[in-house]
Amino acid sequence: MPLSRLRRVLVASKRTRWEFASARFGVGGDQLAAVLKSKGFPYNRIISAHENHHDALDKIVRALRRRGVVTGIVR
């Protein structure tokens, strides 16, 4: 289907490893960073992937909305 015919789009977003760890350990921000580092997780890769994922998601949604497409996000 051509993009010009799209009216509504539901964007599926995965739960990032950062979000999973935050829920699992019950902390966020600097506390979560400390927990991940203390357990030997690759903190820099995890936070970078989380930020990249959300940046891409934002770009996709903004592009669709600029074209008048009603957009929703589901996790």
MONOR-V260308 format. One record per backbone hydrogen bond with DSSP energy under -0.5 kcal/mol. CO is the residue of the C=O (numbers start at 1). NH is the residue of the N-H. E is the energy in kcal/mol with one decimal. If there is no record, write none. Layout:
BEGIN
CO:NH:E
CO:NH:E
END
This chain:
BEGIN
2:5:-1.9
3:6:-1.3
7:70:-2.7
9:11:-0.6
9:72:-2.2
10:12:-0.5
11:74:-2.6
14:16:-0.6
16:20:-2.5
17:21:-2.7
18:22:-2.4
19:23:-2.1
20:24:-2.5
21:25:-2.8
22:26:-1.3
22:27:-0.8
28:31:-1.1
28:32:-1.1
29:33:-2.1
30:34:-2.3
31:35:-2.2
32:36:-2.8
33:37:-2.5
34:38:-2.4
35:39:-1.5
36:41:-2.4
37:40:-1.3
41:43:-2.2
42:46:-2.3
43:47:-2.8
44:48:-1.9
45:49:-2.5
46:50:-2.1
47:51:-2.4
48:52:-2.6
49:53:-2.4
50:54:-2.2
51:55:-2.4
52:56:-2.3
53:57:-2.4
54:58:-2.3
55:59:-2.2
56:60:-2.4
57:61:-2.4
58:62:-2.7
59:63:-2.3
60:64:-2.2
61:65:-2.6
62:66:-2.3
63:67:-0.9
64:67:-0.6
64:69:-2.2
65:68:-1.9
70:9:-2.7
72:11:-3.3
74:13:-2.9
END
